[in-house]
Amino acid sequence: MGKEAHQDEVTGCRMPKGPQKRLTENEKAKMRTYHIDYPNMSYRKLGEVFGCSKTTAYRIITQGDTLGSGTG
């Protein structure tokens, strides 16, 4: 399903194989909607679905709207 991971020899951290893609704003919005529909899905699994790391998925979900929708 998703990319296989390997263990980095230097740090010992599990790293995804291959380069990470940069998500578009549209993909980020889809990820947030997906997270609302499936709130119990782990960030790792969410990252697999959208082809990014769990850290990236976490940042996208927790940062919300970075453009700011405040009045002004």
N, CA, C and O atoms as a MOPAC input file, in Angstrom:
PM7 MOZYME 1SCF
protein

 N      0.83400 1    -1.18900 1     0.00000 1
 C      0.00000 1     0.00000 1     0.00000 1
 C      0.87400 1     1.24600 1     0.00000 1
 O      0.96700 1     1.93100 1    -1.01900 1
 N      1.51700 1     1.55200 1     1.12700 1
 C      2.35400 1     2.73700 1     1.22500 1
 C      3.80000 1     2.40600 1     0.91700 1
 O      4.13500 1     1.28000 1     0.55000 1
 N      4.64200 1     3.40100 1     1.07200 1
 C      6.06800 1     3.17700 1     0.85300 1
 C      6.62800 1     2.36200 1     2.00900 1
 O      6.22900 1     2.53200 1     3.16100 1
 N      7.54700 1     1.48500 1     1.68400 1
 C      8.22400 1     0.71800 1     2.72400 1
 C      9.21400 1     1.64100 1     3.43200 1
 O      9.73400 1     2.58100 1     2.83200 1
 N      9.46500 1     1.37200 1     4.68500 1
 C     10.41200 1     2.18000 1     5.44800 1
 C     11.65800 1     1.35500 1     5.74200 1
 O     11.60300 1     0.12600 1     5.79800 1
 N     12.76800 1     2.03400 1     5.92600 1
 C     14.00800 1     1.37100 1     6.31500 1
 C     14.59400 1     2.13000 1     7.49400 1
 O     14.21300 1     3.26700 1     7.77200 1
 N     15.51100 1     1.49200 1     8.17100 1
 C     16.11600 1     2.12000 1     9.33800 1
 C     17.40800 1     2.80800 1     8.92800 1
 O     18.28000 1     2.19900 1     8.30800 1
 N     17.51900 1     4.07200 1     9.27700 1
 C     18.70400 1     4.85200 1     8.97900 1
 C     19.86200 1     4.31900 1     9.81600 1
 O     19.73700 1     4.16900 1    11.03100 1
 N     21.00000 1     4.03200 1     9.15800 1
 C     22.14100 1     3.45600 1     9.87700 1
 C     22.76100 1     4.44900 1    10.85800 1
 O     23.28500 1     4.03900 1    11.89400 1
 N     22.71200 1     5.72200 1    10.55800 1
 C     23.36100 1     6.72400 1    11.39800 1
 C     22.51200 1     7.06000 1    12.61900 1
 O     22.99300 1     6.99500 1    13.75000 1
 N     21.26500 1     7.41600 1    12.39300 1
 C     20.41700 1     7.87300 1    13.49500 1
 C     19.60100 1     6.76500 1    14.13600 1
 O     19.16200 1     6.89900 1    15.27800 1
 N     19.39200 1     5.66100 1    13.40700 1
 C     18.55500 1     4.58700 1    13.92400 1
 C     17.07100 1     4.85800 1    13.75100 1
 O     16.23600 1     4.06400 1    14.18400 1
 N     16.73800 1     5.98800 1    13.11600 1
 C     15.32900 1     6.33900 1    12.90500 1
 C     14.79100 1     5.62500 1    11.66600 1
 O     15.52300 1     5.34600 1    10.71600 1
 N     13.50200 1     5.34200 1    11.70800 1
 C     12.86600 1     4.74500 1    10.53800 1
 C     12.56900 1     5.84800 1     9.52900 1
 O     11.90100 1     6.83300 1     9.84500 1
 N     13.07200 1     5.67000 1     8.31600 1
 C     12.92200 1     6.68100 1     7.27800 1
 C     12.19100 1     6.08300 1     6.08200 1
 O     12.46000 1     4.94100 1     5.70700 1
 N     11.26600 1     6.83800 1     5.47000 1
 C     10.60100 1     6.32800 1     4.27800 1
 C     11.56900 1     6.27000 1     3.10700 1
 O     12.48300 1     7.08800 1     3.00700 1
 N     11.36500 1     5.30300 1     2.22200 1
 C     12.21600 1     5.19500 1     1.04500 1
 C     11.80800 1     6.24000 1     0.02100 1
 O     10.63000 1     6.57800 1    -0.09500 1
 N     12.76800 1     6.74500 1    -0.71200 1
 C     12.48800 1     7.67600 1    -1.79200 1
 C     12.26700 1     9.09600 1    -1.30300 1
 O     12.11100 1     9.34500 1    -0.10700 1
 N     12.25700 1    10.01900 1    -2.25000 1
 C     12.06600 1    11.42600 1    -1.88400 1
 C     10.62700 1    11.70800 1    -1.47300 1
 O      9.69000 1    11.08000 1    -1.96600 1
 N     10.47000 1    12.65200 1    -0.57100 1
 C      9.13300 1    13.06300 1    -0.15000 1
 C      8.61000 1    14.08000 1    -1.15600 1
 O      9.35800 1    14.91800 1    -1.65900 1
 N      7.32400 1    13.99200 1    -1.43900 1
 C      6.75400 1    14.97900 1    -2.35300 1
 C      6.22300 1    16.16400 1    -1.56100 1
 O      5.89400 1    16.03700 1    -0.38100 1
 N      6.14500 1    17.29100 1    -2.20400 1
 C      5.61800 1    18.49600 1    -1.57400 1
 C      4.11900 1    18.53600 1    -1.84600 1
 O      3.69000 1    18.48400 1    -2.99900 1
 N      3.32600 1    18.62700 1    -0.78700 1
 C      1.87900 1    18.63300 1    -0.93500 1
 C      1.38500 1    20.01500 1    -1.35000 1
 O      1.87200 1    21.03800 1    -0.86700 1
 N      0.40700 1    20.02100 1    -2.25500 1
 C     -0.20600 1    21.28200 1    -2.66200 1
 C     -1.20700 1    21.71300 1    -1.59900 1
 O     -1.56500 1    20.92500 1    -0.72300 1
 N     -1.65600 1    22.95700 1    -1.67400 1
 C     -2.66100 1    23.44300 1    -0.72200 1
 C     -3.94200 1    22.62500 1    -0.83500 1
 O     -4.61300 1    22.37800 1     0.16700 1
 N     -4.28300 1    22.20400 1    -2.04700 1
 C     -5.47300 1    21.38800 1    -2.26300 1
 C     -5.33300 1    20.03100 1    -1.57100 1
 O     -6.27900 1    19.54700 1    -0.95100 1
 N     -4.14900 1    19.42000 1    -1.67900 1
 C     -3.90200 1    18.13600 1    -1.01600 1
 C     -3.92400 1    18.28700 1     0.50300 1
 O     -4.41000 1    17.40700 1     1.21400 1
 N     -3.39600 1    19.40400 1     0.99500 1
 C     -3.42300 1    19.65800 1     2.44000 1
 C     -4.86000 1    19.79100 1     2.93100 1
 O     -5.20900 1    19.27600 1     3.99300 1
 N     -5.69500 1    20.48600 1     2.15400 1
 C     -7.10800 1    20.64200 1     2.51700 1
 C     -7.81100 1    19.28600 1     2.51600 1
 O     -8.63300 1    19.00600 1     3.38800 1
 N     -7.48300 1    18.44700 1     1.53400 1
 C     -8.06400 1    17.09900 1     1.47800 1
 C     -7.63600 1    16.28300 1     2.69200 1
 O     -8.43100 1    15.52700 1     3.25100 1
 N     -6.36900 1    16.43800 1     3.09900 1
 C     -5.87200 1    15.70800 1     4.26300 1
 C     -6.62400 1    16.12800 1     5.52000 1
 O     -6.98600 1    15.28500 1     6.34000 1
 N     -6.86000 1    17.42600 1     5.67200 1
 C     -7.60300 1    17.90700 1     6.84400 1
 C     -9.02700 1    17.36000 1     6.85300 1
 O     -9.53800 1    16.96600 1     7.90100 1
 N     -9.67000 1    17.33700 1     5.67600 1
 C    -11.02500 1    16.79000 1     5.56800 1
 C    -11.01600 1    15.30100 1     5.88700 1
 O    -11.90400 1    14.80400 1     6.58000 1
 N    -10.01300 1    14.58900 1     5.38100 1
 C     -9.87500 1    13.15300 1     5.63000 1
 C     -9.70900 1    12.89900 1     7.12400 1
 O    -10.25600 1    11.93900 1     7.66600 1
 N     -8.95000 1    13.76800 1     7.77900 1
 C     -8.72300 1    13.63000 1     9.22000 1
 C    -10.02100 1    13.84800 1    10.00200 1
 O    -10.24800 1    13.19300 1    11.01900 1
 N    -10.86600 1    14.75800 1     9.53600 1
 C    -12.16800 1    14.98400 1    10.17800 1
 C    -13.05200 1    13.74900 1    10.01700 1
 O    -13.74600 1    13.34700 1    10.95000 1
 N    -13.02100 1    13.15100 1     8.81900 1
 C    -13.83100 1    11.95500 1     8.55000 1
 C    -13.31600 1    10.72800 1     9.29600 1
 O    -14.10400 1     9.87400 1     9.70100 1
 N    -12.00700 1    10.63600 1     9.47800 1
 C    -11.37900 1     9.48600 1    10.15000 1
 C    -10.48000 1     9.98800 1    11.28500 1
 O     -9.25700 1     9.91500 1    11.16900 1
 N    -11.05900 1    10.49300 1    12.37600 1
 C    -10.25400 1    11.10900 1    13.44300 1
 C     -9.34600 1    10.14100 1    14.19800 1
 O     -8.38100 1    10.57600 1    14.82500 1
 N     -9.63000 1     8.84900 1    14.15400 1
 C     -8.80700 1     7.88000 1    14.88700 1
 C     -7.63900 1     7.33900 1    14.07100 1
 O     -6.85700 1     6.53100 1    14.57300 1
 N     -7.51200 1     7.77300 1    12.82200 1
 C     -6.41800 1     7.29900 1    11.98200 1
 C     -5.10900 1     7.92800 1    12.45400 1
 O     -5.05000 1     9.12600 1    12.72800 1
 N     -4.06900 1     7.11600 1    12.54400 1
 C     -2.77100 1     7.61600 1    13.00900 1
 C     -2.14900 1     8.54100 1    11.95700 1
 O     -2.47600 1     8.47000 1    10.77200 1
 N     -1.25100 1     9.40000 1    12.41800 1
 C     -0.56600 1    10.30500 1    11.49600 1
 C      0.30400 1     9.51500 1    10.52400 1
 O      0.47900 1     9.91800 1     9.37400 1
 N      0.84900 1     8.39100 1    10.98500 1
 C      1.64900 1     7.53700 1    10.10500 1
 C      0.79900 1     7.04500 1     8.94200 1
 O      1.21300 1     7.11400 1     7.78500 1
 N     -0.40200 1     6.54400 1     9.26100 1
 C     -1.29200 1     6.01800 1     8.23600 1
 C     -1.77100 1     7.14600 1     7.32100 1
 O     -1.86300 1     6.97100 1     6.10600 1
 N     -2.07200 1     8.29000 1     7.90500 1
 C     -2.50300 1     9.44700 1     7.12400 1
 C     -1.39900 1     9.87000 1     6.15200 1
 O     -1.66900 1    10.20700 1     4.99900 1
 N     -0.15700 1     9.84700 1     6.63100 1
 C      0.97800 1    10.16100 1     5.76800 1
 C      1.12700 1     9.17000 1     4.63200 1
 O      1.46600 1     9.55300 1     3.51200 1
 N      0.87500 1     7.89200 1     4.90800 1
 C      0.94300 1     6.87500 1     3.86100 1
 C     -0.09800 1     7.13400 1     2.78300 1
 O      0.18600 1     6.99700 1     1.59300 1
 N     -1.29800 1     7.50600 1     3.19500 1
 C     -2.38000 1     7.75900 1     2.24300 1
 C     -2.02200 1     8.91400 1     1.30800 1
 O     -2.31000 1     8.86400 1     0.11200 1
 N     -1.39300 1     9.95400 1     1.85800 1
 C     -1.09400 1    11.14400 1     1.06300 1
 C      0.35500 1    11.21200 1     0.58100 1
 O      0.74500 1    12.19500 1    -0.04900 1
 N      1.15100 1    10.19600 1     0.86500 1
 C      2.51500 1    10.13700 1     0.35600 1
 C      3.47900 1    11.09100 1     1.02700 1
 O      4.36200 1    11.64900 1     0.37600 1
 N      3.31500 1    11.28200 1     2.33700 1
 C      4.23700 1    12.14700 1     3.07500 1
 C      4.59000 1    11.46500 1     4.39800 1
 O      4.06800 1    10.39400 1     4.70900 1
 N      5.46500 1    12.08200 1     5.16300 1
 C      5.86100 1    11.50100 1     6.44500 1
 C      4.79900 1    11.76400 1     7.50500 1
 O      3.92700 1    12.61500 1     7.33000 1
 N      4.88400 1    11.02100 1     8.60800 1
 C      3.92800 1    11.23600 1     9.70200 1
 C      4.11700 1    12.61300 1    10.32000 1
 O      3.15300 1    13.22200 1    10.78500 1
 N      5.35600 1    13.11200 1    10.33000 1
 C      5.62900 1    14.44300 1    10.86900 1
 C      4.95700 1    15.51400 1    10.01900 1
 O      4.37400 1    16.46000 1    10.54900 1
 N      5.04100 1    15.36400 1     8.70400 1
 C      4.38600 1    16.31000 1     7.80300 1
 C      2.88100 1    16.26900 1     7.99400 1
 O      2.23200 1    17.31400 1     8.04400 1
 N      2.31800 1    15.07100 1     8.10000 1
 C      0.87400 1    14.92900 1     8.31800 1
 C      0.47100 1    15.60800 1     9.62100 1
 O     -0.53700 1    16.31300 1     9.66700 1
 N      1.24700 1    15.40200 1    10.67600 1
 C      0.96300 1    16.02200 1    11.97100 1
 C      0.98000 1    17.54800 1    11.85500 1
 O      0.08600 1    18.22500 1    12.36200 1
 N      1.99600 1    18.07800 1    11.19000 1
 C      2.11100 1    19.53200 1    11.05000 1
 C      0.94000 1    20.11700 1    10.26600 1
 O      0.41500 1    21.17200 1    10.62200 1
 N      0.53600 1    19.43600 1     9.20600 1
 C     -0.57800 1    19.93000 1     8.39200 1
 C     -1.87100 1    19.92700 1     9.18900 1
 O     -2.64200 1    20.88400 1     9.12600 1
 N     -2.11400 1    18.86100 1     9.93900 1
 C     -3.35200 1    18.75600 1    10.71600 1
 C     -3.36300 1    19.76700 1    11.85500 1
 O     -4.38700 1    20.40600 1    12.09900 1
 N     -2.24800 1    19.92200 1    12.55400 1
 C     -2.24000 1    20.78300 1    13.73400 1
 C     -2.10300 1    22.26800 1    13.40700 1
 O     -2.53600 1    23.10600 1    14.19800 1
 N     -1.51500 1    22.61500 1    12.26300 1
 C     -1.34900 1    24.03500 1    11.95100 1
 C     -2.64000 1    24.65600 1    11.45400 1
 O     -2.83600 1    25.86200 1    11.60300 1
 N     -3.52400 1    23.86200 1    10.86800 1
 C     -4.79100 1    24.39200 1    10.38600 1
 C     -4.59800 1    25.39600 1     9.27000 1
 O     -3.75500 1    25.20800 1     8.39200 1
 N     -5.37300 1    26.45300 1     9.30400 1
 C     -5.33500 1    27.47700 1     8.27100 1
 C     -4.20500 1    28.45400 1     8.56300 1
 O     -4.29800 1    29.24700 1     9.50000 1
 N     -3.14100 1    28.40400 1     7.77200 1
 C     -1.99600 1    29.27700 1     8.00700 1
 C     -2.19000 1    30.64800 1     7.37600 1
 O     -1.47700 1    31.59000 1     7.72100 1
 N     -3.14300 1    30.77600 1     6.46100 1
 C     -3.37200 1    32.06200 1     5.81400 1
 C     -4.11200 1    33.02500 1     6.73100 1
 O     -4.07200 1    34.23800 1     6.52500 1
 N     -4.77700 1    32.49600 1     7.72800 1
 C     -5.50100 1    33.34700 1     8.66300 1
 C     -6.83500 1    33.78100 1     8.08300 1
 O     -6.89000 1    34.37400 1     7.00500 1
 N     -7.88300 1    33.49000 1     8.78500 1
 C     -9.20600 1    33.87000 1     8.30200 1
 C     -9.84100 1    34.86400 1     9.26300 1
 O    -11.06400 1    34.94000 1     9.38000 1
 N     -8.99500 1    35.62400 1     9.94700 1
 C     -9.49200 1    36.60600 1    10.90600 1
 C    -10.05100 1    37.83900 1    10.21400 1
 O     -9.83900 1    38.05200 1     9.02000 1
 N    -10.74900 1    38.62200 1    10.96400 1
 C    -11.30200 1    39.85600 1    10.40100 1
 C    -10.24000 1    40.94200 1    10.45100 1
 O     -9.34900 1    40.91000 1    11.30000 1
 N    -10.33400 1    41.88400 1     9.55900 1
 C     -9.31800 1    42.90600 1     9.59500 1
 C     -9.48500 1    43.87000 1     8.56300 1
 O     -8.69500 1    44.80900 1     8.46100 1

